[in-house]
């Protein structure tokens, strides 16, 4: 049986044309001198894999650790691929307008599952906006017509955002992160995105970036705020409270601001991801201390039991 303890893990940095240097400035992230659009802070994928940075398992990949004893994922784990992907995203320029398919459409057309995700706004410039759904009164058919006529801007819904807000993105919801926004993203473990519009930007080779208009129009749909919230909290139970940002069929996400000490429990049902948004502190477990700094990511194995967070820090905890 592999030793169970709070496991600090490494990130995978991704250069993006819309990225910049904020993740380096805020969290000390590095990418070989290139700009950073995303850091994948909890990832178990063949080409993007977190590695263990502390304790007796240091040097192992998180995938190797899990393969040795899958009980560390908890009883809610369904036996398939690792279920979550957690990122920081720095949008120094606006991202493409996109939409994600649901699991059924993805199973029929792709090699990845569908994608439902949520955004926690880590920081945002004063006039920052996101695309969040279709404009009021616009149907999927109206949107398809606007795309065909080159009038997509009039069919998109815009929302002003500020630090500390949460936005839930169910599959089928049109969305785009605007410039000047840094987010923490919790999502299904999928790298599947359909771009419907990208402002005619070109890649490093001078080519227009690929669009997926036909597939986008096949899966996009309008949502009311009530419909989004119904999905966002569809799995809500007695353990959810004012700290719960989302509890859908794929993940439960909680946010805590710790001023001195917070006791947490990693039960047998699910592993936990601890993502440090700001401040600093320590994770205390079994007489040992684990440093916790802004930008750090920890994998907490299922069945760990009680552990404590001390210091002055802001954390996001994601479970199944």
Beta strands, then each sheet from edge to edge (+ up, - down):
strand 1: 6-8
strand 2: 12-14
strand 3: 38-42
strand 4: 84-91
strand 5: 97-99
strand 6: 117-124
strand 7: 129-134
strand 8: 156-160
strand 9: 166-169
strand 10: 175-177
strand 11: 181-188
strand 12: 194-197
strand 13: 244-247
strand 14: 252-258
strand 15: 261-266
strand 16: 272-285
strand 17: 288-293
strand 18: 297-300
strand 19: 305-319
sheet 1: 1+ 18- 16+ 17-
sheet 2: 1+ 18- 16+ 19- 14+ 13-
sheet 3: 1+ 18- 16+ 19- 15+
sheet 4: 2+ 3- 4+ 11- 6+ 9-
sheet 5: 5+ 12-
sheet 6: 8+ 7- 10+
end
